[in-house]
Amino acid sequence: MNKIDQTHDPKLKSWVESANIGSDFPIQNLPIGIFSYEGAEPRGGIRIGDKVLDIFVGFAAGLFSGSAAEAAEAASGKTLNEFLKLGESARRALRLRLSEILSTGAVEKDRVERCLHHVSAVTMHVPAQIGDYTDFYVGIHHATNVGKLLRPENPLLPNYKHVPIGYHGRASSIRASGVPTRRPMGQLKAPDADMPRHAPTERLDYELELGVWIGPGNDQGESISIGDASSSIAGFCLLNDWSARDIQAWEYQPLGPFLSKSFGSTISPWIITPEALAPFRIAQPKRPDGDPAPLPYLTDEMDQSEGAFDIELEVLLLTPGLREKGLPAHRLSISNTRHMYWTVAQMIAHHTVNGCNLRSGDFLGSGTISGPDRSGFGSIFETTEGGKHPIELASGETRRFLEDGDEVILQARGRRDGYATIGFGECRSQIVPAR
């Protein structure tokens, strides 16, 4: 699982100079996505510094051979589903070849330069056709905080520490970073009102999540064992799973959220591969004394020893007032993926234990990942305690929930001594008024 090789060498530099100067995308990262430019169809691309390497053009120019060529060909189309399906060996082969041709001193530099586009000249898209989207709830601090606000006497329901909780989300409304998010309409009912009313949400919220892309899946009726689950992980991104808290409060019993979540989710467009994140794997944090041990189908020694990640997660808010005054975005929180109560492999093992078939390009959300205190809360619902304590901004504005014109920006980065820091790029979207 935790395979470090020459592509992780912190001394490795690229002849793409922008990759060597504090970029989220140094040569040790090399994420993949789907991009387009004027006059061209969407196709696969590799991010390196402030450039995008056109895989379609690179494949046609003969830059790849063997397994790397198979991977490049699969990544040359309008979606990455076929590439994700190939699995680890193909990803590794492509990564190794990309590292070779983008490294300082590469003999192919002139040929590769003809495959590059500046990131400002391209449009990014959702990287795969998402067949199904499942949102989990593995951020234990978030689950506890929300539970305290809704059920002070019983914050965590009895099943939380026994089963990775999840629900079926809406794949069709997932959009790439940069696409605006429209404020949703729905039924709202105040606690003291006799009847609900139809209106725009007044309690719009963000949710800081890790997105997981599925690669090789499983046949219906079969399951993916906890020991094999990591082979089904094709990569990661950031996910803002927007939430209309007032619509949700009225509709979620007894079947869970519906219109309060299905109106939109925003993802960062680059798939950060498991190989790029190998240096940032850690042991799953030990469960507190008294917590139940997972059932055997959710237990694997290797997964517990290196199946978690140490990735810093950050939420920024840019409001109309901050924008007008030329002020920087306000940092709302800093959290970390180490606060996930269940590993990604446990999520996959549980998802398929009943024979549910995952398919290449399916998408999982971790659920909101909050830290243990207010500085790391992953939603404004937690930070303001349901709107009771407004956030004060340098512009003089206050926020209890999100307002039209606000832009939420998620960022993430892996840092570890002895390795290059890599980032996920931005997951950002601006809220536009309801229609």
Secondary structure, DSSP 8 states (H G I E B T S, - for coil): -----GGG-TT--BSSGGGGSS-S--TTT--EEEEE-TTS--EEEEEETTEEEEHHHHHHTT---HHHHHHHHHTSSSSSHHHHHH-HHHHHHHHHHHHHHHBTT-TTHHHHHTTEEEGGG-EEE-SS--S-EEEE--BHHHHHHHHHHH-TT-SS-TTTTTS--EEE--GGGEEETT--EE--EEEE--TT-SS-EEEE-S-EE--EEEEEEE-S---TT----TTTGGGGEEEEEEEE--EEHHHHHHH-TTT--SHHHHT-EEE-S-BB-TTTTGGGEE------TT-----GGG--HHHHHH-EE-EEEEEEEE-HHHHHTT---EEEEEEEGGGBSS-HHHHHHHHHTT-----TT-EEE------SSGGG-SSHHHHTTTTTS-EE-TTS-EESSB-TT-EEEEEEEE--TTS--EE---EEEEEE---
